[in-house]
């Protein structure tokens, strides 16, 4: 099992969570699809549920909530990038052309976080660990395996993430138009133009990929459980993938890849 025990390096995707219109229904759906265990959390944390896989934290699920006077956020998966100092990262985001949507806040003793949008509009979170580093298991079936920025402007987005979060974009041989996102010498995510990949009019966003043993059978199970398919299973250099929606409309991707091709944990 690719268990994570060391803190994630700044800029590395370290956690994902889902904002759901029906939290319990989402917990039930992902339990059946991926084998997650989770329950509605305590009121002081807004009922936030930390889901686990084989006893290790894998993702969060919460009910839609909006600060007073603001619209309810959409049902969506959010990627969180690690930071050693959320306040400093928030300033760097603003200085680099990003927009702070939810300012830095304390999450009990587990960490500090903020939510922002990059200059092209893609929303992401920032997580500064205290007692909680983020995902405790990755790169195995049912767990996070990849985070990908689909953007309207790869040049602008690449500059922003490099300046604000230390993520360095690089071209990939044989994959024209696709970029790796790197922390030091390690690839931690990807970036590509959203046009031509998803339907016209799809806004810039971070896509969450979950690893599965068999993409086709997982898609079948998802559809039977009320989900829908955006891109049916297709073969790529890195494995067999699909883009799907859960029954409440949250979009994510599935990937079945040889173990040797998965990102290092």
PyMOL commands that set and color helices and strands:
alter all, ss='L'
color gray80, all
select helices_A, chain A and resi 23-34+43-45+86-95+154-165+215-224+259-261
alter helices_A, ss='H'
color red, helices_A
select strands_A, chain A and resi 13-20+49-53+56-63+76-83+99-107+111-117+123-129+144-151+168-171+178-183+186-193+205-211+228-236+239-245+251-256
alter strands_A, ss='S'
color yellow, strands_A
deselect
rebuild
show_as cartoon
